[in-house]
């Protein structure tokens, strides 16, 4: 998410000459970092709730650890792409929108 949201800095229409413009870029970067942090925190409680099942199956040698983690990792990929797409779209609309461009 952070990698794709960094494409905000490739915008060529937005001015980068004053301290105010730098503040807009810094604010967008800070807000992105905060969003990434809070998205990870919501999954933390779900992961902790699943630990007893994981430990039981691991101790009884039902599955190796990678077989438990790999499907969850694969299922999170499409969700991550949707989140990143929405984030980049909103960032370009709010930060990079300039009604005077193209006139």
PyMOL commands that set and color helices and strands:
alter all, ss='L'
color gray80, all
select helices_A, chain A and resi 2-10+19-59+65-94
alter helices_A, ss='H'
color red, helices_A
deselect
rebuild
show_as cartoon
